[in-house]
Amino acid sequence: QVQLVESGGGLVQAGGSLRLSCAASRLTFSNFAMGWLRQAPGKERDRVAAISWSGDTTYFTDSVKGRFTISRDNAKNTVYLQMNSLKLEDTAVYYCAAGYRVGSSSWSFPYWGQGTQVTVSS
């Protein structure tokens, strides 16, 4: 069973930064696209960022473009989400996910971690 373990969440003031990490195991990490999704209270889970298996293609939802970056280290089986200039609306549980890039603009993530809470305060 694929295992994805997130870390790095916490409480941060608006304008601050956090770096999330996701350690993957029980999969051939370099074969998988990786992503980060988030779910705020009372809202649906949304895709935030994604990165192809090679790292040469990335995706960001419009609300985080220019503030978040996604990267991966295939030697360490780890994917990162660097979050800068955090806003109150970034508060959510952030989930790491593993999956596939489908075509040129779609992603499918069948494997999920347990999530890490990110809370942005004013």
C-alpha positions in Angstrom: 0.0 0.0 0.0 1.4 3.4 -1.0 2.3 5.5 2.0 2.5 9.3 1.9 3.4 11.2 5.1 3.1 15.0 5.2 4.9 17.3 7.6 5.6 20.9 8.1 2.2 22.3 8.7 1.4 24.6 11.5 0.3 28.1 12.5 1.7 31.1 10.7 0.8 34.7 10.5 -0.5 36.2 7.3 2.4 37.1 5.0 4.6 34.4 6.4 6.0 31.2 4.9 5.8 27.5 5.5 7.4 24.5 3.7 5.4 21.3 3.5 7.2 18.0 2.9 5.8 14.6 1.9 7.8 11.5 2.3 6.6 8.7 0.0 7.2 5.0 0.4 6.0 1.7 -1.0 6.0 3.0 -4.5 8.5 3.7 -7.3 8.5 7.4 -6.5 10.1 8.5 -9.8 7.3 6.9 -11.8 4.6 9.1 -10.2 3.4 12.6 -10.6 2.9 14.2 -7.2 0.5 16.8 -6.1 -0.7 18.9 -3.2 -4.4 19.4 -2.5 -6.2 21.2 0.2 -9.5 21.3 1.9 -10.8 24.2 3.9 -13.7 23.7 6.4 -17.0 23.4 4.6 -15.4 23.4 1.2 -14.4 20.8 -1.4 -10.9 19.4 -1.7 -9.1 21.4 -4.4 -5.9 20.8 -6.3 -3.2 23.3 -5.3 -0.1 22.2 -7.2 1.3 19.3 -9.1 4.6 18.2 -10.5 5.4 15.6 -13.1 7.5 12.6 -12.4 10.6 14.3 -13.9 9.9 17.7 -12.4 9.8 19.4 -15.7 6.1 20.2 -15.7 4.3 21.9 -12.9 0.7 23.1 -12.2 -0.6 25.7 -9.8 -4.1 26.8 -9.1 -4.6 30.5 -9.9 -4.9 31.6 -6.3 -1.4 30.4 -5.4 0.5 31.3 -8.5 3.6 33.4 -7.7 3.4 32.5 -4.0 3.7 28.7 -3.9 6.3 26.5 -5.5 6.4 22.7 -5.8 9.5 20.6 -6.1 10.6 17.0 -5.7 13.7 15.1 -4.8 13.5 11.6 -6.5 16.6 10.4 -4.6 14.8 11.1 -1.3 11.3 10.1 -2.4 10.1 13.5 -1.2 8.0 16.3 -2.6 7.8 19.8 -1.2 5.4 22.7 -1.2 7.0 26.0 -0.4 4.3 28.5 0.5 5.1 32.2 0.7 3.1 35.3 1.3 0.4 33.2 3.0 -3.1 34.5 3.2 -6.0 33.8 5.6 -7.7 31.9 2.8 -4.8 29.5 2.5 -6.0 27.9 5.8 -6.8 24.3 5.1 -5.7 20.7 5.6 -3.1 20.1 2.9 -2.9 16.6 1.4 0.0 15.1 -0.5 -1.0 12.9 -3.4 0.6 10.5 -5.9 -0.7 9.8 -9.3 -0.4 10.5 -13.0 -0.5 13.2 -15.5 -3.3 12.6 -17.9 -2.8 14.2 -21.3 -1.4 17.7 -21.4 -3.4 19.4 -18.7 -5.1 16.9 -16.4 -3.9 15.0 -13.3 -5.2 12.0 -11.5 -4.3 11.3 -7.9 -5.5 8.0 -6.5 -3.2 7.9 -3.5 -3.4 10.3 -0.6 -1.7 11.1 2.6 -3.4 11.8 5.9 -3.0 15.6 5.6 -1.4 18.3 7.6 -3.1 21.4 9.0 -2.0 24.8 7.9 -3.6 27.7 9.7 -2.9 31.3 8.7 -3.7 33.9 11.3 -4.2 37.7 11.0 
